[in-house]
Amino acid sequence: MLEPQRGEVLVRVRATSLNYRDLLILDGDHFTNGPGSLIPVSDAAGEIAAVGEGVTRFGVGDRVVNTFHANWIGGRLSAGKPCGVRERPGRLARGVPRRLRNALAALPESLTLHGGTPLGPEDVVLTLGTGGVSLFALQLAKAHGARVIASTSSAAKAAKLTGLGADTVIDYVGTPGWGQAVLDATGGRGADRIVEVGGPGTFAQSLVAAGTRYAEIGFVGFVGTGGVPIGFMDLFRSGATVRKTWVGSREDTEDLVWRLAVRPIGPVIDSVHPFGDADAAFRHFAGRGNFGKVVIAAL
């Protein structure tokens, strides 16, 4: 077994889930030097197998998750801070598993594997699709008592979204102008929070869904393609605040898992694949038919 050095811990990884950026990394299309130049996968859950000299935050057997930025402990991210942005797993660093120093947070028993203004029951949240981010956003929003409008292209997935608590589900294929459908569903008010995972393929309609109030559009991903150009006046008339939502610091992660320990939310798992069949997990995930997270586990 590897021996952790001073200030290090050795983690026995039990599970990892796939993210869209993993597909981009495999294709050499996400800050890489070409296909196969990096090892993908950027999240993992497991337990401490051994600790090095001087380690006080964790002990053998503790359940942990990794954080995304190796050295961003807390506070505001700035260009001059040595936060390990260039060491994000799958970018210039290998994907997990790898040597971990600061990049761990305790995992609450409720899990098996905010910037902006606070969210409240008076808010309307719009989620797009049925990927892991959108489903988790739906669950978090409902935990705060908010009304959720969700979009999907499948009747079967629409039923599952309703089962998770979505108040309104819109078929974005049958309703290409789904932004107006959000306005109609809210009496012209529009969504207060929009979890924007599509990027160029969905932003124009998200802007419509924001109405003319002071909605917040959180950019999380860019899985959508195509889309129409956005003009300055479109942005000006909307009154929306557009904010890039990035993976946070270790303190942000610890705050989230603490909240999940107090108010448990079970992750939506699409499928679990053994490590020896990881290629099947990637193929399934690349098909984009999943509802929730695709997990690779050490079964």
N, C-alpha and C positions, 0 to 999 in steps of 0.2 A: 504494500500500500504506500502511496505517496506520503511523504512527511511534510506537513505544513511548516513554513519558516516562521520566524518571529512576526507577530502581528497578523498571521494568516490563519485561515481555517480550511479544512478539507470538507467539501459538501458531497454527500451521496445523493446524486440527482435521482429523483423518483419520477418526475414528469416534466414535460415541457409542452407548450402549445404553439401552434404555427400562426404566423402573422403574414400579412400581405408582403411586407418588406422582405421576407424570406424568399418568396418567389422572385422578387426583383434581384436579390443578391445572387440566386442561382443562375439567373439570366445575364448577370454582369451589368445590370441596369440600375444600380443603386450605390453610387460612390465607390465602385470597385474597379479593378484593373481588368475586368473581363470575366466571362463565365468560369466558375471553378476556382477563382482566385481567393475566395474566402469561405469559411464555414458558416452557414446561416444558423438561425435560431437565436433568439434574444431574451427568452425568459425561461425560468426553471424553478421548480420547487423540490425540496428534499430535506434532509436533516444533516446536522453537523456530525461528521464521522471522526474528526480529530481536530484539535486546536494546537496552535503554535504557542511559543513562549510569549507572555505578555497579553494574551487575549483575555478580555474581561466581559465583553458584551454577550458572548455566547458560550455554551457548554456542549459537550458531546450529547447528542440526542435531541437538541433543540431543532424545531421545525422552522425552516427559513425559505424566503424567496429572494431572488437576486433583484437588484435595482438596475436601471438601464445605464446610468452614467457612473463611471467607476469612482470618481472623486468629488462629485457634487453632493455634499452633505446637506446643505440647507442654504437659505437665503436666496437672494435674487441672482439669477444667472447673468454673468457679465463676460465680455470678451477677454478680460484680463484674468479671470479666475481659473485656476487649474482644476477644472471640474471633470476632466476626462471625457469631454465631448468627442474628441477624436478617437477615444478608446471604446466607443459604443460597440457592443457585441455585433459582429457581422459587418462592421465597417472597416476600420483599420485594425481591429482586434478580431480574434477568433470568436465564433459564437460559443455559447455555453455548451458543455462545461469548460471552464478555464480557471486559472488562479484568481481568487477573490480576496480582496482586502476590505475596503470600505463598503462594497456593493452588496450588502445583505440587510434584510429586514426580517423581523420575527413574523412567522406565519400564524394567524389565529386558527383556533380549532374549528371555526365555522367554515373554513375553506378546505376542500380536499385537494387539492393539488398543492382647493378649487380656485383655481384662480377665478377672477370675475366676481360678480355679486352673488350673495347666497341664494340658493334655490328654495322656493316656498310653495305651499299648496295653491297659491293664486296663479302660478306660472303654467304656461303651455310649452311643452318640450316636443320638438320634432326630431325623430330618428329616421335614418335612411337605411333600408335594407335589413338583413338579418345576420350580419357578421358579428364577431365577438364584441367589438367596441359598441356597436349600436344596441345590442341586446343588454349589455351591462349598463349602458346609459339609460335604457328603458327601466331596468330594475332599480337603479339608483334614484331616478326621477320619481318612480312610484313610491319608493321608500320615504321620500320627502313630501309625499302627498300631491305631487304635481299631476296635471293632466298630460297624457302622452298621445301624440299622433305619430303613427308609424307607417312606413311605406314598404311595400314588397311587390313582387310580380307573380306570386303564387298563392292560390286559394288555400292550399294546405298550410303554407307558412303564415298566411293571414290568420288562420285559426289558432296557430301556436302563439302568434303575437298577442292575440286576444286573451289566450290562456295565461300569458305572462303579465297581463294587466293593461295592455294598450287600450285606450278609450276609443280611438278611431283608427282604422287601418285603410290606407289608400293604395289602390293598384296603380303603380306608376307606369305600367305598360298600357293598360286600358285607359289611363288618364294622363297623357303626356304633359298636360298643363296642371300637374299636381300641386304647384305652388298656389294657384287660384283655388284648388280644392281645399287647401289648408285654410285659406282666407274664408271660404264659404263655411267650413266646419267650425270656425271660431267667430262667426258673425262679423267678419271683416277685420277682426283684431289682429290675426296672424299669430305666429309662434313667438314666444319670448326667448327661447333657447333653441338653437338648431345645431345638432351634432352632424357636422358636414364631413362625411367620409368619402364622398364621390369626387370632389374637386372639380376639374374642368367639365365633367359630364353632368354635374348636378347643380353647380353653383348658381346658374341663372335662375332656376326654379326656386332654389333656397332663398334667393333674394326676393322673389315674389312672395314667398311664404312668410317672409319677415314683415311684410306690410310696410307701413310708413311710420311705425312707432320706433321704439328704441330697443329692438331685438338684438341679441348677441348671437353671432354665427361663429361657432368654434370650429376652425379647420383642424381636422384630425388626420385625414388621409386623402388619397387621390386615386381611388380604384376606378373611378369613372373615366370614360374616354369621350372624345368629341366635345359637344357642347357649343353654345353660341358665345361670341365675344361679349364682354361686359363693358359698357361705356361708363364714363365718369358720372354722367347725370343719373344713370341707373343706381349707382351707389349713393349719390347725393340725395336723391328722392327717397330712398329707402329709410334713411336714418339709422341703419343697422351699424353695430360695432362688429368688425371682423377681427377675430383674435386667433392667432395660431396656438393650438393646444398641443403642448409638447410633453413628453414623458418627464416627470418632475424629479426632484432631488430625493435623497434618502429620507429626509424628514417628511416630504410629501407622501412617500410610499408608506412610511410608518403611521402617518395620520390616517391614511385610507384604511389600512388593515386594522387599526384600532377601532375605527368606526364600524367596520364589518364585524368585528368581534362583539361590539355592543348591539348592533342591528344586523344580524347575519343575512347575507344574500348568497344563495347557492349559484355557482356559475352554470351557465347553460352549455352543456357538453354535447357536441354533435356525435363524436365517435372517439374511441380510444384504440390506439394501435400499439402493438409491442415494438420495442426498439428494433428487433430484428426485421421488422416489416415497415421501417420508417419510409421507404420509398413509396409504399402504398398510401401512407398518410399524406405525403406530398402530392401524389397524383390525385387523391380524393379532394384535397384542399384546392388544388389548381383548377379543378372542375367547377368551383364556385357554387356548388349546389348545397353546401353545408348550412345548417341552422345552428349556430353557436360554434364553440371552439373545437378544433381538431387537435387531439392530444396524442403525444408519443410518450409511452410510459414504460418503466422498467417493471414489467409484470412478473 
